[in-house]
Each structure stands twice: as C-alpha cells, then as structure tokens.
Amino acid sequence: MNNPYPLTAVVAMARNRVIGDGEKLLWHLPGDLPRVKALTMGRPLIMGRRTYLSIGRPLPGRGTIVLTRQSDWSAEGVITADDLDDAIAKAAAWIDADSSREKEIIIFGGGEIYAAFLPRTDRIDLTEIDLAPEGDATFPELNQAEWREVGRDDRPAEDGVPAHAFVQLERVKVS
Ligand SMILES: NC(=O)c1ccc[n+]([C@@H]2O[C@H](COP(=O)([O-])OP(=O)(O)OC[C@H]3O[C@@H](n4cnc5c(N)ncnc54)[C@H](OP(=O)(O)O)[C@@H]3O)[C@@H](O)[C@H]2O)c1
C-alpha cells in the first residue's frame, strides 16, 4: 500500500544505536524537547504501546495512534491500531478530519515500531548523541545506499550536555 502522506521518523539515538532502556531517560538534551515539539505539532504520532506507556499520556495538539496486538487495550484520548496499515489509515484519517492539520505522519518509536515502518519511511529527523549507554531498544541499521543526509547541525559538548547533532535524512528516490 502506498503511504497517503509522507512518513517521518523522529528519533534520538546514541552512537551505539540505543534509544532507550525501558525505564529511565538515558540523556538530557535541553534543545531536544522543543525540537521534537516543533517537528510533531499538528501531526499524528504512531507509536508502540511500550513507548506510549513511557510517555504516559497523549501529547497535546497531536494525534496519538498506539500499536498493540491486545484487542482489549485502550487509553483515554488514544486511537489504537492492530497492524501497520491500520495505523497509517488511522493517522491519515486524523489528518483528513481537520484541514488545519499538517500532512505528515510521524513514526514516534520505539525500537519495534521504527524497524517495522522503516521500509515505508520517507524521512528521518535524527538527533545523534555522542554517548554509548546500555539499553535494549535500538534504532535499526540504515542501508547507506538508501538514505541521503540533507541537513546536519553539530553541537559540541558543553556544560555537562554531551556532543550531539540534529540530522535530516531522506530516502534516496529510485527512478
Ligand atoms: N530515543 C527516542 O527517540 C525514543 C523514541 C521512542 C521510544 N523510545 C524508547 O524505546 C523503548 C520502547 O521501544 P520498544 O521497542 O521496547 O517498544 P515499542 O516499539 O514502543 O512498543 C512495542 C509494542 O508495540 C506493539 N507492536 C509492535 N509491533 C506491532 C505490530 N506490527 N502490530 C501491532 N502492535 C505492534 C506491541 O504491543 P503489545 O505488546 O501491546 O501487543 C509491542 O509490545 C523505550 O525505552 C522508549 O523510551 C526512545
């Protein structure tokens, strides 16, 4: 199935590809939260149930679509989906319900969800953090032939904040 709107993964990843350990925050980057807010506002977020539980509530101004295989799982303000096509269809319906919404679907994690959607992902907004923490959730390896870096903003380590970079990747179009 073709995507009705572009799919953009928004992720923060350490240099060992770790994105989380299922419990605590692995880093604190003061600039990252406002950036994630700006990248996601007015858009539907597709996330796995474990990521939703780590956030704990729907994020205001955005659609929250949670993938789960448990037919009896629900949470207030959350749209549930039971497979990838269902999640994309519900994200598109959320966009179509209000003309002021942005025409982009955000893949919001975690590791299982990034991996499952990667073949259909068009863009990646990546925050690379110069740390290598332990953790069980990771961002999948990218085939370098399929992705092109179109933007990079490097930030040096400063005041206890690790060096990091804001990177934009686009899927290479095959003609
Ligand atoms: N650094 C970042 O940018 C970032 C972003 C997001 C998350 N995270 C971190 O990532 C970690 C969570 O990642 P995770 O891989 O453990 O879990 P996850 O991807 O958030 O969620 C996994 C769950 O999603 C559901 N699911 C997965 N594939 C499905 C499919 N094809 N169809 C229907 N449901 C499906 C299942 O829920 P059921 O078990 O209910 O069936 C599965 O247990 C946390 O540590 C979180 O903090 C980091």
The ligand as an SDF file (V2000), in Angstrom:
LIG
                    3D

 48 52  0  0  0  0  0  0  0  0999 V2000
   15.0910    7.9530   21.9160 N   0  0  0  0  0  0  0  0  0  0  0  0
   13.9600    8.0320   21.2180 C   0  0  0  0  0  0  0  0  0  0  0  0
   13.8250    8.8370   20.2790 O   0  0  0  0  0  0  0  0  0  0  0  0
   12.8220    7.1240   21.5810 C   0  0  0  0  0  0  0  0  0  0  0  0
   11.5830    7.2700   20.9500 C   0  0  0  0  0  0  0  0  0  0  0  0
   10.5550    6.3930   21.2950 C   0  0  0  0  0  0  0  0  0  0  0  0
   10.7790    5.4000   22.2420 C   0  0  0  0  0  0  0  0  0  0  0  0
   11.9810    5.2830   22.8360 N   0  0  0  0  0  0  0  0  0  0  0  0
   12.2590    4.2080   23.7990 C   0  0  0  0  0  0  0  0  0  0  0  0
   12.0360    2.9570   23.1620 O   0  0  0  0  0  0  0  0  0  0  0  0
   11.7020    1.9910   24.1650 C   0  0  0  0  0  0  0  0  0  0  0  0
   10.4500    1.2400   23.7130 C   0  0  0  0  0  0  0  0  0  0  0  0
   10.7130    0.5540   22.4950 O   0  0  0  0  0  0  0  0  0  0  0  0
   10.3070   -0.9780   22.3150 P   0  0  0  0  0  0  0  0  0  0  0  0
   10.8800   -1.4800   21.0290 O   0  0  0  0  0  0  0  0  0  0  0  0
   10.6210   -1.7070   23.5780 O   0  0  0  0  0  0  0  0  0  0  0  0
    8.7080   -0.9140   22.2560 O   0  0  0  0  0  0  0  0  0  0  0  0
    7.7130   -0.0810   21.2920 P   0  0  0  0  0  0  0  0  0  0  0  0
    8.1670   -0.1860   19.8770 O   0  0  0  0  0  0  0  0  0  0  0  0
    7.4380    1.2510   21.8630 O   0  0  0  0  0  0  0  0  0  0  0  0
    6.3400   -0.8980   21.5130 O   0  0  0  0  0  0  0  0  0  0  0  0
    6.3050   -2.2760   21.2630 C   0  0  0  0  0  0  0  0  0  0  0  0
    4.8540   -2.7390   21.3230 C   0  0  0  0  0  0  0  0  0  0  0  0
    4.1390   -2.2450   20.1850 O   0  0  0  0  0  0  0  0  0  0  0  0
    3.1770   -3.2110   19.7620 C   0  0  0  0  0  0  0  0  0  0  0  0
    3.5310   -3.6230   18.3980 N   0  0  0  0  0  0  0  0  0  0  0  0
    4.7770   -3.7320   17.8410 C   0  0  0  0  0  0  0  0  0  0  0  0
    4.6760   -4.1240   16.5540 N   0  0  0  0  0  0  0  0  0  0  0  0
    3.3510   -4.2620   16.2970 C   0  0  0  0  0  0  0  0  0  0  0  0
    2.6080   -4.6340   15.1350 C   0  0  0  0  0  0  0  0  0  0  0  0
    3.2230   -4.9380   13.9690 N   0  0  0  0  0  0  0  0  0  0  0  0
    1.2690   -4.6880   15.2200 N   0  0  0  0  0  0  0  0  0  0  0  0
    0.6230   -4.3580   16.3690 C   0  0  0  0  0  0  0  0  0  0  0  0
    1.2780   -3.9790   17.5170 N   0  0  0  0  0  0  0  0  0  0  0  0
    2.6270   -3.9360   17.4590 C   0  0  0  0  0  0  0  0  0  0  0  0
    3.2620   -4.3530   20.7530 C   0  0  0  0  0  0  0  0  0  0  0  0
    2.3370   -4.0250   21.7850 O   0  0  0  0  0  0  0  0  0  0  0  0
    1.5420   -5.1590   22.6300 P   0  0  0  0  0  0  0  0  0  0  0  0
    2.5940   -5.8270   23.4700 O   0  0  0  0  0  0  0  0  0  0  0  0
    0.5260   -4.3900   23.4020 O   0  0  0  0  0  0  0  0  0  0  0  0
    0.9220   -6.0810   21.6060 O   0  0  0  0  0  0  0  0  0  0  0  0
    4.6890   -4.2510   21.2720 C   0  0  0  0  0  0  0  0  0  0  0  0
    4.8720   -4.8130   22.5580 O   0  0  0  0  0  0  0  0  0  0  0  0
   11.5330    2.7760   25.4670 C   0  0  0  0  0  0  0  0  0  0  0  0
   12.7290    2.6650   26.2320 O   0  0  0  0  0  0  0  0  0  0  0  0
   11.3330    4.2010   24.9920 C   0  0  0  0  0  0  0  0  0  0  0  0
   11.7520    5.1480   25.9660 O   0  0  0  0  0  0  0  0  0  0  0  0
   13.0140    6.1400   22.5280 C   0  0  0  0  0  0  0  0  0  0  0  0
  1  2  1  0
  2  3  2  0
  2  4  1  0
  4  5  1  0
  4 48  2  0
  5  6  2  0
  6  7  1  0
  7  8  2  0
  8  9  1  0
  8 48  1  0
  9 10  1  0
  9 46  1  0
 10 11  1  0
 11 12  1  0
 11 44  1  0
 12 13  1  0
 13 14  1  0
 14 15  2  0
 14 16  1  0
 14 17  1  0
 17 18  1  0
 18 19  2  0
 18 20  1  0
 18 21  1  0
 21 22  1  0
 22 23  1  0
 23 24  1  0
 23 42  1  0
 24 25  1  0
 25 26  1  0
 25 36  1  0
 26 27  1  0
 26 35  1  0
 27 28  2  0
 28 29  1  0
 29 30  1  0
 29 35  2  0
 30 31  1  0
 30 32  2  0
 32 33  1  0
 33 34  2  0
 34 35  1  0
 36 37  1  0
 36 42  1  0
 37 38  1  0
 38 39  2  0
 38 40  1  0
 38 41  1  0
 42 43  1  0
 44 45  1  0
 44 46  1  0
 46 47  1  0
M  CHG  2   8   1  16  -1
M  END
$$$$
